[in-house]
Amino acid sequence: MQELTSKNTNEPVISGNSDTATPAAVNEGALNNHENGNSEIRITLDQLVNLCIEKEASDIHFREGGRASLRVGGKMVFIENISNLTKKETEGMIDKLIPNLDEKKRFERTKEIDFSYSHQNGINFRVNLFYQKGKIAGVMRMISKHIPSLDELGVPDIVKNVLDNREGLILVCGTAGSGKSTTIQSMLKYINDNFVKHIITIENPIEYVFEDNKSMITQREIGNDTLTTNTALKSSLREDANIVMVSEINNYETMDSILDLVETGHLVIATMITKDAPQTIERMVSFFPTDLRKRVQDRLANDLVAVIAQDLVERKDQAGLIAIFELMFMNQSISQIIKRGNFSQIRSAIQSGAEEGMISMDTYAYELARQGVISQEVVKEYMHEEEQ
């Protein structure tokens, strides 16, 4: 098992989780440490944050009755030489993360909560606390202070043209951990640096704190600045916005309010947890009751500007991850497909739209493999049955 060790033997040590490594293997290693006479090591929230920074981890995982772990380079790694977190230790972490008594009571009542947390060293995290098997658990996503540019992320240049639209719906999609939040923040950075607009963000929670450049950016956090996403969307109609960013669409009410906003002359940029363009459109329609779906298909055919789907995969040419993209832009062919509800034809329409800058995720992956950037094994994960 690959190990990333600390020079100080009294400090927590993490070991890489290879494809065959399991938590059971980690538990066995830790047991051997105790048998060899090593003293028990406890861990604090500050130490976890410092380890996260030292190992360039993206996430911290902790739970009462279990060991803490990190996600490094897309893989889980387990902290080997510490004991399971006690209830008192976990509650101590919660006290540091949520010093506000009202927020703590809300967590106890709702059993889960999302919020942003700024550590004393200046590092920001997006935090999700929840219960599992009746015990507290948490995941902390580290947020870089640097918002990378679209060029740094490798986002195709044609996406910049899409951001110049005066109105419409732009969706950035991907599974959890695919980098879509970073991409959408980079889009806002590009707009802020190049256009004079009023941008309103509706976030749960706020991740990056923007400073006004050419644009004015109003950031609203669910729970602190507004009660619900839907309330904030309706209010934005009276707040003289040009662009509204929504951190996630996950229900009928939000989807309906967004389409209302687009149809009153706004540009809306939003994310969805879907893997590709066809699934995204099908999911949006499925939010609505059956008797309203034909109507929403017509609305989407008129309102949708682009779907940008992405994923992060391991590089072959160097250490690290790289994004692969799928780009779908609205044209007459795709508009008719959506109106008719023939979502299975969207993939073929994307392939036919190559001259307009469209590309499917499997084709994008194939091109990266051809350049030697990723392996053929990665490409196979994105191939459809008829291509295998």
Number of C-alpha atoms within 10 A of each C-alpha: 12 11 13 13 16 13 9 8 11 14 16 19 19 24 21 21 20 12 8 7 16 13 14 9 14 21 16 11 15 18 15 12 15 14 10 9 8 14 12 11 14 16 18 13 18 14 13 19 20 14 21 21 14 10 15 14 21 20 23 24 20 22 23 22 16 15 21 24 23 29 20 18 17 17 14 21 28 24 23 25 28 23 19 17 19 15 14 10 18 21 15 14 16 17 13 13 18 17 10 10 10 10 15 15 12 12 17 14 10 10 14 15 19 19 22 22 22 13 14 8 9 9 15 20 25 20 21 17 19 19 16 11 7 9 12 20 22 22 20 23 22 23 19 14 12 8 19 17 17 21 10 9 15 14 19 13 11 12 16 14 8 14 21 12 14 13 20 25 24 22 26 27 30 25 16 13 14 21 18 26 20 19 24 21 21 21 21 24 20 16 20 21 13 13 14 13 17 18 23 23 24 25 22 21 21 20 25 19 13 16 12 14 15 14 18 17 21 17 18 19 21 18 16 12 12 16 11 16 23 18 13 22 23 15 12 20 16 8 12 13 19 18 26 26 24 23 24 21 18 14 14 15 13 21 19 16 17 27 20 17 22 21 16 12 15 23 26 26 24 23 24 22 20 19 18 24 28 19 15 23 20 17 16 20 21 15 19 18 11 10 8 12 17 16 13 23 22 16 19 20 19 21 23 21 22 22 25 25 27 25 21 18 19 17 18 17 12 9 9 13 15 19 19 22 25 25 26 28 22 21 16 9 14 22 21 16 17 26 19 13 18 13 17 13 14 21 18 11 19 24 16 13 20 13 9 14 15 22 22 24 24 20 17 18 26 22 15 19 19 12 11 13 17 22 19 15 9 17 19 15 10 16 15 9 7 5 8 6
